[in-house]
Amino acid sequence: MSAFADFHVTLRADAPAPALARRDHPWRAAGAHAGAWSAWIAADAARGLVQTRTVAPWSVWLVGELARYDALAAPADPLGAFVLDLRNGKPHAAALDGHFVLFAWNADAREWHVWTDRFATMHAYVGHGARGAALGTFHPAVSRSVEASKLDWLGLSGFFAMGFFPEDRTHFEEVRIVRPATHLVCDARGARTREERYWQWHHDPSRAPAFDDAVDEFGARLARVLHAETARGRVAVPISGGLDSRTTVAMLAPADRPLWSYSYGYGAGSVETRIARRVAAARALPFDAFCVPEYLFDRMDDVLAATEGFNDITQSRQVGVSAEVAAHADAVIAAHWGDVWLDDTGGGGETAAAHKMMQGGRRWLLDTIAAPRLGADPEAEARASIARELARIPAMPDDDFRLKAFKTDGWSFRWTSVGVRAFALGAFPRLPFYDSAMAEFFCTLPRAYVRDRRLQVEWLKRRAPDLARITWQAHDADLHTYRFANSLLLPKRALKKAWRLATGARVVERNWEVQLLSPAGRTRLRDALVSRSRRLHEFVSPAAIEMLLIDFFARPLEEKRGYTVSMLLTFSEWLERFA
C-alpha cells in the first residue's frame, strides 16, 4: 500500500457532520460509500500524513506536512496556530508553508474551504456531476463519486501535446483541479461561492544583495530548510549526476541524523550512479546504487494510483526502487525545481513558452485520437491554453523570471508534482526548493546571478570544493572546467562517441527504453495495447496501433516515438482503471 494519504469527501445537500472511514483501496471503493458525508483516508495515514483539529465551528483536516505557520509563534503545532486564527477570523494563508492540502468545514456557515500550498505540490480536486459534488486529493475517487463521464478533450489535447494537463483541466469535464496558492470556498451543495489567490508572483531584483552575499544567503537559507526537513524520522537522500542533489548533500551532516542515500541508473555502467557514489563517499553518507528494473507492467496499479494518469507512466522511475526506499526511510528529500530557480530559462514570450512546452512525438496522438473528438485543431487549442496561462502571470520587467513563474504555475504544478507523488510509494517527499523562504529569495535574484547556474556553481566551489571537483553529468566535466566543454573537452567527447560507434554500444538514457524495448517489454506492450480488448480501441483501431508499434520497435528514437507510445500506454491504462 502506498504511503501517501488520500482524503476524500463526498458532498450532499442534506449532509450531517462529516464522518471518517478507512478503505484499503479508495480508488476502487469510490462508488461504494454509505452516508451523506464520508471521508476516506488511505491505510498509512496513521504515519502522520493526516491531522485533524476541531475548534467550533471549524473542523479542519490537513493532508500532508505543514512545516511552518509564521503568523503565530507556535512551531510545535503550526496547524493548531492556523486553526486558532481561522476561528478568530484572521487566517493568514500566505504564512502556511509545506507540502499539503487543507480542508475545513464551517458548521455555522455550512461551507467547505480548501487551501492548496503555495505551489500546489499536493493536489486537490473539486467535482460536480450526476451524483452531486465532491472534494478530495485523489482524482479517481472524486470523479467516481460524482459519476463523471464526459472526457475533457481540451484537457486531453493539452495532455497529448505537452505531457501534462493545461490550466485546471483533468480527464473529465466534471472535475477540476484547485490551482496553487488558492483558497476555495464551496457551499453545502458543493457549488463554488468564491475563490481567491492568497499569494501573488513578484520579482524585485532591486532587493537582491551583492552577488557574493547572495551566494552566502542561498547557502544559509537552504541549510536551515534542510535542517528542519531532516530533523525527524529516517531520511533518504536520492543523488543524481546533477547539481541540486549535490547541493543538498553538501549541507547535510550525517553524524547527527539517520540519513541514507541512493541512486538509480540504467545498467551497471550508469554514469549517474557512478557520480552519485562519489558524491556520497565524499560526505561519508551510507549509499546504495540500483539498476532500474523492468517493473512497469508488474506494478501498473501502483504507478497509476500514484500518478492518477496525469503524466507519462514511464517517467516515474522511482517506483522501481520504492520498496528499497520504504525499507530505509520515512521521508525522502526531493530536490526538484532547483534547476529552474537556479538557471535562466532563455526568456521570451508566448512563442518561447509554447516551444518549451510542446513535446516531440505529439502529432500522432493529436491527429489520431484528439482531433476527431475535439472538432478543432488540438495543437492550436493547446497553444491557446498556454497563452491563457501566461496571461495569468503578472507583467514583469524581466521576461526570464516571468517565464519561470509561468513554468512553476503550469509545468511544476501539473507535471513535476505528479512525479513527486510517486516518491510517496516509498516515503513521503519533502521539497526544499519549494520552501517559501527559498522562493522569496529566488524572487529577488537578477537573471545575471543565475544564468548558466552561476550562483549555485559558485556556492559549491566555495563551500564544497570536494564536491565541485566531481563530474557534473550534464557537461561531463567538473565545476572548474565545465565552461570549456565546447573547446578543451571536445576531443574527450569525440573519443567517447567514436568508441560507441566502433563497438556498437548503445547507451540507455530513458526509462521507456528499459520498460518497453526488452523482449518481455515488447510482448507486454503489444498485449496491453493491441492483443486484448481494450477501452482504448473505442478511440483508435488496433490496426493503427499495430502500425505504430512496428515503427516504434524498428526505429524507437525516430520521430520521438518513445513519447508517442508511452503516452498512448498511459491513456490506455487510465481508461482501463478510472474511466
Secondary structure, 3 states (H helix, E strand, C coil): CCCCCCCEEEECCCCCCCCEEECCCCCCCCCCCCCCCCEEECHHHHHCCEEEEEECCEEEEEEEEEEEECCCCCCCCHHHHHHHHHHCCCCCHHHEEEEEEEEEEECCCCEEEEEECCCCCCCCEEEEECCEEEEECCHHHHHHHCCCCCECHHHHHHHHHHCCCCCCECCECCEEECCCCEEEEEECCCCEEEEEECCCCCCCHHHCCCHHHHHHHHHHHHHHHHHHHCCCCCEEEECCCCCHHHHHHHCCCHHHCCEEEEEEECCCCCHHHHHHHHHHHHCCCCEEEEECCCCCCCCHHHHHHHHCCCCCCCCCHHHHHHHHHHHHCCEEECCCCHHHHCCCCCCCCHHHHHHHHCCCCHHHHHHHHHHHHHCCCHHHHHHHHHHHHHHHCCCCCCHHHHHHHHHHHHHHHHHHHHHHHHHCCCCEEECHHHCHHHHHHHCCCCHHHHHHHHHHHHHHHHHCHHHHCCCECCCCECCCCHHHCCCCCHHHHHHHHHHHHHHCCCCCCCHHHHHHCCHHHHHHHHHHHHHCCCHHHHCCCHHHHHHHHHHHHHCCCHHHHHHHHHHHHHHHHHHHHHC
